Amino acid sequence: MITKKVNSVQEAIQGIQNGMTIMFGGFGLCGIPENIIAALVNTSISDLTCISNNAGVDDFGLGLLLQKKQIKKMISSYVGENAEFERQMLSGELEVELTPQGTLAERCRAAQAGIPAFFTPAGYGTEVAEGKEAREFNGKMHIMEEAFKADFAIVKAWKGDEAGNLIFKGTARNFNACMAGAGKITIAEVEELVPVGSLDPNQIHIPGIMVQRIFQGEKFEKRIEQRTVRIR
């Protein structure tokens, strides 16, 4: 069995260079590859194009890369909760491509499956459709969206084995699962790394063939974007 295990986060991010396009898994602050993000913050890598459901918050997640001006462009579907993101976008320091959430997920999944493009009704008649081919299907207009082209896909899983098989937990599965295998190289950060054969094959969400590097993270924070309480 081929092992995909690397010994450190520094070894995992080898090859990431200035100007690359990188997918980051996660849904809000759930299931983000925080060890890899922290390692990238400690490098001089810059001019990144980041594909992610969100841009983190000011002091956590991709917000840390934004603070260091390491991100040139964000392709996202939800960009709230981050004042620094807002400041950079409004000042013109950061390029932003807002994409409907379902379209974002499908562009990842299409890249994962080797499908170059697809048609969707989402965004037709809005700024999202500008410059894109439009066609009518079953009496409804659709626009063509292309699959993403990413140098790296970086995902976070609950459990994984040394062959790269992954299991996600809860909403962390939302974007991590469709990003795995959608970049030229997929790096998986896991909370628990186990020997091959330890995982129930029926529970595996992503097979190891889609993962090139895997390692166990050292520190994980369970953050909440907005804590809501009820006062009686």
Number of C-alpha atoms within 10 A of each C-alpha: 6 10 15 19 21 16 11 14 21 12 12 22 17 8 11 16 14 14 16 18 24 24 27 30 30 28 19 23 23 22 27 28 26 23 21 24 20 16 13 19 19 11 9 10 18 19 16 20 22 25 24 28 27 26 29 27 21 17 13 21 25 28 22 21 23 25 16 13 17 22 25 18 20 26 20 19 20 17 20 14 17 18 13 17 24 14 12 16 15 12 9 10 14 19 15 19 12 16 18 15 15 12 20 23 21 22 25 31 21 21 23 22 13 12 14 14 14 15 17 18 17 19 16 17 13 8 9 16 17 12 9 13 11 18 14 11 11 6 7 10 16 22 22 18 22 18 23 24 18 21 20 24 27 29 32 35 29 18 21 31 24 23 22 28 26 29 23 22 14 9 13 22 22 18 25 29 24 23 32 32 28 28 23 16 19 26 29 32 29 27 17 14 22 15 11 15 11 11 16 8 11 6 10 15 15 20 16 22 14 21 25 20 23 31 25 25 19 13 8 13 11 7 12 10 13 7 6 7 6 4 4 3
